[in-house]
Amino acid sequence: MEHTFALGLPPRPFASEDALQNLQRREGSKARRRNKTPSTRFSPYDREGVAQETNEPPAPAQIPAGGLADNPAPGCARGNVTAPASDHSASAVHETPSAASIPRPSPTVLAPLRVAPTNFANAGRVTPSCLIAPPALRLEAYSSASGISAEDVVWPNEALSALGPFPMWPPVPGRFQWSQWEREAFAEAAAYLGNKPRDRRGLVAAEMAVKDYHLDLQYSVEQFSDLTDLDELEDQINTARRLSNQRPWNRKSPQKRLMDIVCGYEKIAGKNVLKAQEPQNTVVFDSFSLQDAVQQKHTHPEKIEGPEDQDWIVWEGDGPRRGCSQDGYDVVYDFPCAIRGETLAQLEDAMLDWAAVAPVDIRGKNDRVSCYKEQFEIAGRTRLALLWHAIGHPKSKPVVCADVRKNGEAFEGAMKLLERLEVVSAYCMRTLLCIDPLQFGLLGQVYDYRISNYASQKAFAVLDKKMMWEGREIMFNRWSPRHWDSQDPPMSWACITYVGDFTGAYFEFPQLKLRVKLHPGDVVFFRGHDLLHGVPEWMTGQRHFLVHFTHQALWAEAGVTCASSRARGL
């Protein structure tokens, strides 16, 4: 029997004479009992039990995909159809085979067989999200589509992947509808990740097996129409029809709900980056050069002023925006209300629960007491750095920060917080991947160094599944004077997520003369080491924020130099 591996489909069944006779006998018996003619429900022909001989090829509608030739032409074994040779290409992996590409049986003598169970459409539905091709075809398609050799690819952990040892790369169209930009970012980031194979946070193919998306614990997926990259109304309707067959939201386990929410926020992160990179949402600051800022000494922030001939630019938070330097680098991204709904409320609750057991301090080193609004019930700073060098001791061995290991209650609270930050971590890491795949890949090398050299990091990784930044800091009711993040690597990104009920808060970048209006749920990315920044006092309400960062001392110990991708779309 010859296999139809050209399409990545299983071999066709062999129809024997005995099986055919038994089938016809059963159908005839049923028809006689019902006093009806033989049924044509499963037959592609006019009537069952009647062989039609013709010398002309029948119309395509007469032979459905997957039909079998019971009496083939001389020289051919019964039930076998040789698949035509074809050149493998990336489209063979990403597209469902068309009607013209499906091998058709010989039209000599057509017999009445039940063809529905062997229909190609059914046989090709291997997984709910994609059409699986043979490993060799997938590997060849990956190489031709990405331009990166297989040796440079970071293969996901087989235990975490539902697709086997060969990942579908780039991701195939299906339930996930990955954008071209996301596929390019994954490929570029993979080129800078080191060893293989190991699970990479943010590069795990297992997430492709998730069947649907959710953005919030209180809403079902059917209420969100923006979770697909499809723009045609017909495709959106078809997507909604498929999703309507999924298990109801209230019947899913908490773990499945969390998985759906994480995948939904990762999808929205990629779409927000694409929207921010549109020309109408991009501002190029001709007076600021990122490469020059890296070389400058960061002293006297109070004396730094922007260009005199430029007025202050204000982003009111009406949509995702980005700012670029004149030498072609992204320097600021603003994602208004990126975290919202019940998910935002649970994030704030998690931070406040941590503050109840953590040593919240307003008199830490390199801090100002006057920056905190002590009239509120909670005010201060706490750190959640899983591995860092003590400030001023870059040559010492990195350790878990003191706030996490102060006592047993604080340690337990820190572990609970890590588990509850998975949604925010997923959003931030996917955003970093899309805006700067080069730095994402280099950060992955530092992450690998942590995991391979410090046993504590392996333990934390079980709960902190999506995060590669090693540093977190949570501030409660604090305004920030203008400053640079001198401990961060040059050109590195920092990320801040805001919660609370505050109003009238602005994020200022004096070198750019840019003010970003802040709202609860906003996520802001910026070059903390090279871009002077600060947040003056706000008007009303409480304002808390979560900062993600990395320190230069750990990069130096890992032997990795921080770098950055150029801005896209300029």
N, C-alpha and C positions, 0 to 999 in steps of 0.2 A: 504494500500500500504506500503510495506516495503522499507526503505530507504537504499541506498548504502553509508552510512556514513563512512564505513571503509576506503573508498578511499578519503573522503572529497569532494564528488561530489554531485550534486543535484539529487533528485529523478527522476526516469525515467517517461516519460509521459504514461498515460493510453490510450491504443488504443481500442476504442469501436467498436462494429459491425457496427454501422451507419457510423462512420468515415471511416472505412475500405471500406464499400460499396460505399460511396461517392467518395473516392479516386479512386477506380477501375473504377467507372462510368465516372469520368472526364478524366482519362487516356485513356479509350476506346473511348470516344467521340473525343478526340484530334487525336488519331491514325486514326480513320475512316475519319476525315476531311483531314488528310494528306495522306490518302490512304497508310499508313504504318503500320507495326506491332507495338504493344505496345513497348514503350521505356524501356530500361533497364538501363538508366543513373544512377538512384538513387537506383537500386535494387542490392543486393548482389547475386542474383540468376540468373539462365540462362534466364528465361523469367518471366515477370510479369503476374499475373492472373493464374499461374499454381502452385498448391501446390505440394510439393515434400515430399512424405512419405518415411521414411527409418528407419530401426532399428539399423543402425550403425551410430556412431557419424561422422558428416562430418569433412572434413579437416579444420584446423584452418583458411585457407584463405577463406572458404565459409561463415564464420560468422565474420564479422568485429567487432572491438571493439564498443560496444554500440548497437549491434543488439538486436531486440526484438522478443520474442516468442509470436506469435499471438494466437496460440492454444496450451496452455501449457498442461503438463501432468495432469492427474486427481489429484485433491487436491490442485492445485495451482491456484491462481487468475490470470486472463488474464493480461498480460503485467508486471507481477511482477517476479522478480528474486531475490532470497535471497542471499545476499552477504555472502561469507564464513567468519567465524570468524577467525581472525588473531591477533597475538600479535603486539601491536603498538611498533614501534621503531623509532629511529631518521631517519633511511633511508626512512621511509614512508613519511617524510616531505620533504626530500631533493632530492628524486629521483622520476621521473615520473613513474607511475605504468607500469610494464612490461606487455607483452601480456599474460604471464602465470598467472599473478595476477588478471586479469580482469574477473569477473564472466561472464560465457557464458550461453545463453539461452538453454532451453531444446530442444533436437534435434528431438522431436517427429514429429511435423508438422510445417513446415516453411512457412510462408505466405509472400506475396510481400508487404513490407512496405518501405516507404522512411526512411532510417536509417541515412542518412547523417546529418540532423539537430540535431540528438541526439547522434552523435558520441562522445565517451569518450574524444577524443583529443580536440574536440571543447568545451565540457562541462567543462573540467578541466582548460581551459584557463581563469582563473578568473581575473588575473592581468597580465600585460605585462612582469613582472619580475620574477614571482615565481608561484608555485602551492600551493594554500591555502588549508590547512587542517583544520579540526574542532578545536576549541579552546582547548578542552581537549587533543586531540592528540598532538597539538603543545606544550602545556605546559608540557606534559609527555616527549616529545622528547627533549625539552629544558633541563629538569632536568637530563635526562640520558646522554645528550651530553656534558653539561657544568660542571656537578658535583656541581652546586650551586643551592640551593633551591630557590623556587619562591619568598620567603620572602626577599631574599638577592638581588633580581634583581631590577634595576632601570627601571621602565616601562616608556617609552616615553609619552609625552603629546599626548592625543588622538587627539587633534585639529591639531597637527602637523604631525600625522602619517596617511598615506593612508592605513595602514594595520589593523586598528582597535585597540582595547585595548590590544590585545595579540600580541606582536611583534614576527616576525619570527626570532628566536634566536636559534642557530647561524644563520647568514644570509644564505639564501638558494642559491645554484648554479643557475645562470640565467644571467641576463644582467650584474650583478656586479662581479660575480666570485670571491668572497672574499676568500683570502687565509686562510689556517688553522691558521697561526700565527696571522693574524688580528682578527680572531674569538677568539683565546685564549687571546689576549690582551684586547679585549672588555670585556670578561668575568672576567678577573682579575681586570681590572679597575672598573667594576661595583661592585665588592665585597667591594671596599673601598669607594664608593660613599654612602652618608648618606641617607637622607629622600627620600620618593617616594610618589606620582609620580610628577616629574617635568622635564622639558626639560633640558637635559644636553648638553652643547656645545660639539660637537664631538660624541655624542651618540644618535643622533636623527634619528629615523627610517624613517622619511619622506624622507630623501635623497635616500632611496632605491627605491622610486617611480620615480626617474628621469630616463628618457629613454635612454640617451646617454651621452657621455663624450666629452669634448673638452679641449684642453690645451691652446688655444690661440684665441684671438678675430679675428685673420685674417685667421685662417685655419678651415676647416670643419673636423668633426670627422672621415670621411672616410680615411683621410690621415695619421692617426696614427694607426699603427698595434701593438704598445706596450701597449695598454690600456686594455689588457686582460691577465689573468693568464693562458690561454689555450696555450699549446705548440704544439699541433698537427695542422698540416697544414689544415686538413679538418675542424677542429673546428674554426680556424681563418677565413676560407672562409665562413663558415656558419654565423659567427658573422658579417662579413662585409656585407653579403647579407641582414641580418636583419637590419643593420644600414642604408643601402642604401634606405630603405623605409621611413626613418624619414624625417621630414620637413627640407627643405634646410636651411642651416645656415643663409643665408641672409634674410630669411623670418621670423626668430625667433625674438622675442622681446628682448630688452636689458636685462630684468630680466631673461629670459630663457637662454640667452647666458651666463650670469654670473653664473647661477646655474650649467650649463654644465661645465664651466671652473673650478669651485670650486670642483665639483665631480671628474673631471679629475686629478686635482692636489692632491687631497686626495688619489686617487688610486696610482699615481706615488710615493707619499711619502711612502706608505707601501712597494712598490716594491723596492725603493731605500734602505730602511732599511734592507730588506731581502738580497739585494745584498751586502751591507756593512758588514753584519754578516757572509758572506761566509768565509771559512778558509783562502783563498788566499788574502782576503781584510782586515784581522784582524791582528793587531799587539798587543802583550801582553808585557807590560813594567814591567819587573820583579823587577825593582828598585823602583817602586812607589806603595804604598798602600793607597787606598782611606780612609780606616778606620783610619790609622795612620795620614793622612793629616787632617782629621776632628779634631783630638785631639791636633794638633800642633798650636802654636801661629804664626800668620802671621805677621812677622816683618822683616825688612831689605831685601826687595826683591832683591836688587842689589847684595846681597851676596849668593843668592840661585843659585846653579849650579847642573846640572845633574850628572849622574855617569861618572867618569873619563875614565873608560874603554869602553865607548860607544860613537860612532860617531853620529853626528846629522843625524836624519832621515828626509827626505824631501818627502812630498806627493805632486806630481806635478799636481794633479787635473785631473787625467785620469779616475776617476770613484769613486763611493762612498766607503769610508773607515771608519774604526773605530779603536780606541785604547782602550785597557782594562788594568786595574790595575792587579797587581799580586794576589790580594785577590778576584778577580772575579767580578769586576764592570766595566761597560762601563764608560769611562771618556771623550772621544772625538769622535765626528762624523763629517765627512766632506762630504758634498753633492755638488759636483761641478756643476755649471750652473743649479741648481734646478729650478730657475725662469728664464724664457727665452722669447725671441720673443717680440711680442707686449705687452704681460703681463708685462715683465720687464720694457719696455719703459714707460708704464702707471704707474708703481710703482714709477719710478724715477720722473715722472711729478707730481705725487701726493705729494711726499716729497718736491719737489721744490716749489709747490704751497703753501704748509704749511709754508715753510720757508719765503715766501713773506709776510705773515701776522703774523707769530709767532715771539716772542722776541728771536732771535738767539743771543746767548751771548758767548763770548770767555773768560769771566772773572767770571765764576761761582765759587761757593764754591767747594773746593776739586778738583780743576782743575788747569791746567797749561796753561798760555798764549802761551808758546813756543811750545805747541803741535799742534797748528793750522797753516796751510799754508795760511797766510793772503793775499798772492799775487793773490789768486782766488777771484772771485766776491762774493762768499758766503763762509763763514767759521764760525763755531761756533757750539754750542750745544743747543738743545731744548728738552724738556721733554713732554711726552704725558701720564703721569701717571694718571689713572682714580681714584685711591684711594691709598694714601700713607701717611706715617708719615714723617713729616719734618725731615731732616737729623739732628741727635743729639737730637731728641725729641720722643723717642719710646713710651713714656707713654701718649702722647697727642692723641687726637682723629684724625684719618686719614681723609684727605680731598682730593679734586681734586687739582692737582698740579697747581701752580701759572701760568705757561705758558698757560694753557688751559683757565683759567678764567681771564686773564689780562684785556681784553676788549671784547666788543661785536664782533668785527671783528675776533679776535683770537679764540673766542669760536666757531663761525660759521665755521672758517677754520678747527678747530679740529674735528668738527662733520663730515665735508666733508671728512677729511682724514680717519676717522674711517670707513666710508662707503666704501672707495676705497681700504682699506687694507684687505678686506674679503678674497681674494685669498691667500695672504701670511699667514694670520691667519689660514686658513684652512690647508694649507700645514704644518705649524709649529706644530699645535695641533695634527694632525694625526701622525706626526713624533714622537712627545713626547709620544703619546699613544703606538706606536709600540716599541719604545726603552725602555720605563720605564712605564709600565701600573700601577705599584703601586704608583709612584709619580703623575701620571696623575689622579688617583682616589683621592689621598689626596689633590691635587690642586683643584679638584672639590668640596671638602668639604669647602675649603677656599672661593671658588667662591660662593657657596651657602650662606656662612656667609655674604659675601658682599651684595648679592642680598636681603637677608632677613632683613638686619639691616640698609641699607643705600638706601634711595629712589633714590638718583642720579644714583646708579648702575643699577637700573631697567630701567631707561631712557636710559642710555648708551648701555645697552644690546640690545636694539632694532636695533641699528646700528652696534654694535660690536658683530656680531652674533656668531662667531666661536672661540673667544679668551677667555681663562680663566686666563692667566697672566694679572695682573692688571697694570704692569709697561711697558712703552715703552720709549725709548730714541733715538733720531735721531741726528747723528753726521755728520757734513759737513766738509770735508777736514781736518780731524784730525788724527794724528798718536797717538798711545797709548803707554806710558811707561809700563814696567812690573808692574803688580799689582794683588791683589786679590780683589774680590767683597765682601767686608767685611759686607755689609748690607744684603746680600742674606742669606737664610737659609743654614746650612751645608748640603752637598750632593745635593743641588738643581741644576737644569739645567738652563743655560742661552742660548739664541739663537740669532745669528746675521745673518742678510741678507745684502749683499753688492750690491751696484749699482754704476754706473759711467762709466768712460772710462779709468780707471787707468791700469797701468802695473807695474810689479815688486814688488808686495806687498806680504808679508808673515806674517802668524799668528804664533807666537812663543810660545812654552810651554817649558821653561827651565828645569823644573823638569823631563820632559820626553825626553829632547833633541829632540824635534819634531818641524819641520817647515812645515806649510801647505800653499802651494801657493794659493793665492786668485785670483778669477776672478769675473767680474760683474755677478751677479745672484747666487753666491755661498751662501749656507746656512750652518752654522757651529754651532753644539751643543757642549757644554763643561760645566764642573763643575766650574762655575765662583768663588764660594766661596773657594774651596779647591785646585784649580789648578792655579798656577802662570801663567799669560799669558800677552801678549803684542803684538803690531803691530808696528815695526819700520817704518821709513819713506819709502815711495814707490818711484818709479822712475819717472813716468810721468802720466799725466792725473789727473782728479778729482775723489776722492773716498769718497762716502757717505755710511752710513750704518744705519740700523735699528736694535735696540737691544730690545729683549723681556726679562723681568726679573720679579722676585717677591722678596719681602723684608721680612725678618724674623719678623719684628715688627707686620705685619699683621697676620702672622701665629700664633704668640704668642697670639694676641688678639682673634683670632678665636679658640684657644685651640687645634691646630693641630700641630703635630710633623712631620717634613719632614723626609721621608725615601725613599729608592730606591730599585728597583728590581735588582736581579743579572743579569749579562750578559748572554745572550742566545747563545747557540752553542759553548761554550768553552769546 
